[in-house]
Amino acid sequence: MLYLTLLGVLSTTMGMNETTRRQANVTEEGEVQQCSNCEFREQSRLMRLHNIRSQILSILRLEQAPNISREMIRQLLPKAPPLTQLIDQYEHRVEDEERATTETIITMAKPGPMSQQEGIPSCCFFNLSPKIRPNNILHAQLWVHLRPADTVTTVFLQISRIKATTEGNSRIRILSLKIDVASGASSWQSVDINQLLKTWLRQPETHYGLEIKAYDSKGQDLAVTVAELGEEGLQPFVEVKILDNLKRSRRASGLDCDEESSETRCCRYPLTVDFEAFGWDWIIAPKRYKANYCSGECEYMHLQKYPHTHLVNKANPRGTTGPCCTPTKMSPINMLYFNRMEQIIYGKIPSMVV
């Protein structure tokens, strides 16, 4: 009887030990699997960041990020209503459908190719973006900053087009505008140059720039054409809004997860892209945005629907994602940035948000 009792206790103990070992093995395998999922998710996140950098440069046709420092931006950024409103009121908007949209291009004045010649003013020449075409211009404006006048006065703003002739260079007056200004107050003035811009685009050889003058009643020129000390960002610039067409994309849906999720299936995870962390000061706004990324394994039903993906997944080691775990829909973001010509662009960048 004693022998049988001891045998029973021993059997029970061995059974409990076996059960404990099995539970430990299951827990250990679960932890290993969970760790594997975390590592792969981190790889997916880093790959997404890398792809975003490459994608932005590719879309903007840049071999490398423009080398524009914060100090250069301080000097180049016009302190004018069109730009300050964009920055102050900037909101990241994701649109459900990509459709025809607008893009704003801001080009600062520079010395013209003929400015070294006698009689040619050093301002103002504008390098026109190849994106601007005569048939896609919605509006074009020249912005001029006026220095403060000593007294209440009337300012005569005169815009002349520089033209090369066989007898020499001449000026063709294209606009004269009377402006009443208060004492001690500076101001921005805008002028419609739609037709002038279309002429330049159709006949590029006629583009020699503009002469800008703004005389007060004493004959003083109040127009800021070449920035003096303290006048950075007050030089003339051209603001052009163009129409841009984008393709439509189809709707889709999927799983949403967070970083604490134990989900192993293909899922969308949150990811915030910080352009300042990239060292990309040339992107004015947004400084950061929510991009999201995909990670996880494909569901069986999905694999049956896409047999090629099923074969690729079988060939891949366990834990690696197949082509099916990719975004089914990408949305654009609006971005304000400098291009390599130091022009300021406000436009839509496609396929930036999962």
Summary of the structure (lengths in Angstrom):
residues: 354
radius of gyration: 31.7
end to end distance: 71.6
largest distance: 130.5
contacts: 981
relative contact order: 0.18
helix: 29%
strand: 30%
